[in-house]
Structure formats: structure tokens, C-alpha cells
Amino acid sequence: MCGRYVTVSSVKTIEKRFHVSIPDDVGNALVPNANVSHGELAPVIASDAPDHVQRFQFGFTPRWAKKQFYTINARSEGDHNSANDPRYTGAMGILHKPMFRQSIRDRRCLVIADAFIEGPEREKLAKPYVVYPRTGDRPMALAGIWDEWCNPATGELVRSYAILTTVAGGVLQAIGHHRSPVILDPESERAWVDLRTPLNDITAMMRPCPASRLNAYPISPEIRDPRANGSHLLQPIGQRIHPESTYTLHEEIELFGMGESRSKSRRTPPQQGSLF
């Protein structure tokens, strides 16, 4: 699964990296977030406006739902590969899952992330790691799907998204986790949000990225608290999976002045929905 991730890149960096524009109302609301959790608004590039950044809610609710969900992940394999075999190359069952089958066809998005947080399958966020691009090519794009739900009680329209997951690649296997978010190649990002892209091409993107692209290091379990925030959460407490001589993500954030106060106030998020 991918239940927590990091967005700390500046507006200018995001615009340059993805060749998009960020409206003032969105840009003014974007602040560094070391612990994006379900129920929060975060930046995405969606298929209905692929040249602009929007803010959607993390936690997917389909438009036909009678009540709001907070489903954070969608399995690419759907009901297939229940054993999470990393060698799986079969059908992408998400195309047939009732909750996701429409959005995967006509409501896809790029989830902008500088890194994501994961832990071993058993210990989970009691033993968390920051997983980030080894090349320093941040931010990256996680494959997402979205939908728009109308609250029947208030009439409020809520746009929300889920991150697609696939089998674990090398770094995730080294951590001891069984899943990984789908990380898109930069060359595939525009095709993901282009609704003219054939479904066969879309399903071909739902594979783990090469192990050489990622690295990870352990951090404090303080990040388990969805209300916690600040660059100190990303400070390493152990060695990287693959040795490197460059800065850690925490050091880069501090170096460029994007750290946040430990006392930042955050609302308590609603209960997280089940995973598919």
C-alpha cells in the first residue's frame, strides 16, 4: 500500500518539472507536507485539466457512493495476484473492479510526490522508511485515479483520488513490504492523463519501476501520527538501503529552506477506508 507520502517541492519546481501552470489560488495553498495522509488536500494533475495543477482530497470516493469513502489505494491487479507475487505479469484486474473500472478509463491523474513512506508488511509504520528517487529527479508522478462525489446532505462536490499500487520492486522487497505505488516514467506521464491513450498502453504502465531508480532510509515512527508534520520527520535514523554520498531528503529540505515547524496544526483525518 501507499498510505503516506511527501510533497515539499516549490511551485516553481513543480511547474518546471511537469510543464504545467499552477493557478494562484492553488499555489497559495501549497505548503511543504512531510506526511500527506488520507482526508487531506494535495496537488495532482488530472485528466480534465492536464496543463494545470489542482488540489484533490487523498482518499477516493466514487461518484455513485451514498456516503464518503477514504480509499487510498487501488490494486492494479484487482482480484488477481492475491499472494502479491513480485513476478506477476498477468492481467490488470482493476479494469473490472466496480469501484475503479470507470475512473481508470476516463479519470486518471498524476499524484505529485517527492517521496513516499512505507514499512515492513508486519511492522508497518512502526518501522517506517522514506522511499525516494535515487537520481534526485524530484518530484515524481505516482499513478492515480480520481472521481467527483456530491455530498447528498450538503451538495458539496468533493474531488478525491487513490494511488495505484503494484507488486514490490527491489527496494520495497528489501524493506520487507509487499506492495509499491505505481511510479510512472517521465516519458509516460502525459500519456497517463491523456484519455486518448489506449487501455493496453495504460495497463502496461502498471508495473514496478526499476530497482535502480529508488532508495530508502529508516525514519522515526513519529510519522505514524497523521497530525505530525515537519521536515524533522524525514531525518534518517539509520543507513540507506543503497549507500550514497549525496544529501538525505531531510538535509535537502533544510538546505533549501523548505522545512516546517514541528508545531504546525493539522486536523484529525477521518477514518481510512479499506484497500482493494
Secondary structure by P-SEA (a helix, b strand, c coil): cccbbbbcccaaaaaaaccccccaaaaaaccccccccccbbbbbbccccccbbbbbbcbbbcccccccccccbbbcccccccccccccccccccccccccccccccbbbbbbbcccccccccccccbbbbbbbccccccccccccccccccccccbbbbbbbbbbccccaaaaaacccccccccccccccccccccccaaaaaaaccccccccbbbbbbbccccccccccccccccccccccccccccaaaaaaaacccccccccccccccccccc
